[in-house]
Amino acid sequence: MNRLSGIIAKIQQSGAILLVDVDVDGHDFSAMLIESATQPEWIQKGNSIKLVFKETEMSLGKKPHRNDQYAKPHQMHGAAY
């Protein structure tokens, strides 16, 4: 499993689906969560959280930069534990 510590930067909700943007040392990550119709108390902007994922079970994407180039694999420095 891989773990990254981050801060919740933005939350968007539509019914039971939440899109949570997380800042990890200046890098943006998004997670889609399926919850109840009410937002859980621990999902609040500014809260510290851990992203936990298996590399064989994830998809990562990044919004285009100003020059409309998409992020290339392996540009973020980090460690897998």
C-alpha positions as CSV (number, residue, x, y, z in Angstrom):
1,M,0.0,0.0,0.0
2,N,1.1,3.6,-0.7
3,R,0.3,6.4,1.7
4,L,0.4,10.2,1.2
5,S,-0.3,12.8,3.8
6,G,-2.3,15.8,2.6
7,I,-4.8,18.6,3.4
8,I,-8.3,18.7,2.0
9,A,-8.4,21.7,-0.4
10,K,-11.9,21.5,-1.9
11,I,-15.0,19.4,-1.6
12,Q,-17.8,19.0,-4.2
13,Q,-20.9,17.0,-3.5
14,S,-23.8,15.7,-5.6
15,G,-26.1,13.5,-3.6
16,A,-24.1,10.6,-2.2
17,I,-21.0,11.3,-4.4
18,L,-18.2,13.5,-3.1
19,L,-15.2,14.7,-5.1
20,V,-12.4,15.6,-2.7
21,D,-9.4,17.6,-3.8
22,V,-6.3,17.0,-1.7
23,D,-3.1,19.0,-1.6
24,V,0.0,16.8,-1.0
25,D,3.1,19.0,-0.7
26,G,1.9,21.3,-3.5
27,H,0.6,18.5,-5.8
28,D,-3.1,18.1,-6.4
29,F,-4.9,14.8,-6.0
30,S,-8.6,14.1,-6.3
31,A,-10.6,11.2,-4.7
32,M,-14.1,10.2,-5.5
33,L,-16.0,8.9,-2.5
34,I,-19.5,7.3,-2.3
35,E,-21.0,8.1,1.0
36,S,-24.5,8.7,2.5
37,A,-26.4,11.8,1.4
38,T,-24.9,13.7,4.3
39,Q,-21.3,14.6,4.3
40,P,-19.2,12.9,7.0
41,E,-17.8,15.2,9.7
42,W,-14.2,14.2,9.0
43,I,-14.4,15.5,5.4
44,Q,-13.9,19.2,6.0
45,K,-11.8,21.7,4.1
46,G,-8.4,22.1,5.8
47,N,-8.5,18.7,7.6
48,S,-5.3,16.6,7.4
49,I,-5.9,13.2,5.8
50,K,-4.0,10.3,4.4
51,L,-4.5,9.0,0.9
52,V,-4.1,5.2,0.9
53,F,-4.0,3.3,-2.4
54,K,-2.6,0.3,-4.3
55,E,-0.8,1.1,-7.5
56,T,-2.5,-1.7,-9.2
57,E,-6.0,-0.3,-8.3
58,M,-5.8,3.4,-9.1
59,S,-6.1,6.0,-11.7
60,L,-4.5,9.4,-11.4
61,G,-5.0,12.4,-13.5
62,K,-4.0,16.0,-13.4
63,K,-5.6,19.1,-14.8
64,P,-3.9,20.7,-17.7
65,H,-1.3,23.4,-17.0
66,R,-1.5,26.8,-18.6
67,N,0.2,25.5,-21.7
68,D,-2.4,22.6,-21.9
69,Q,0.2,19.9,-21.5
70,Y,-0.9,16.9,-19.4
71,A,1.2,15.6,-16.5
72,K,3.6,12.9,-17.5
73,P,4.1,9.8,-15.3
74,H,6.7,9.8,-12.5
75,Q,7.0,13.6,-12.2
76,M,6.2,13.7,-8.5
77,H,9.0,12.8,-6.1
78,G,8.0,10.5,-3.3
79,A,8.4,7.2,-1.6
80,A,6.1,4.1,-1.5
81,Y,5.9,2.3,1.8
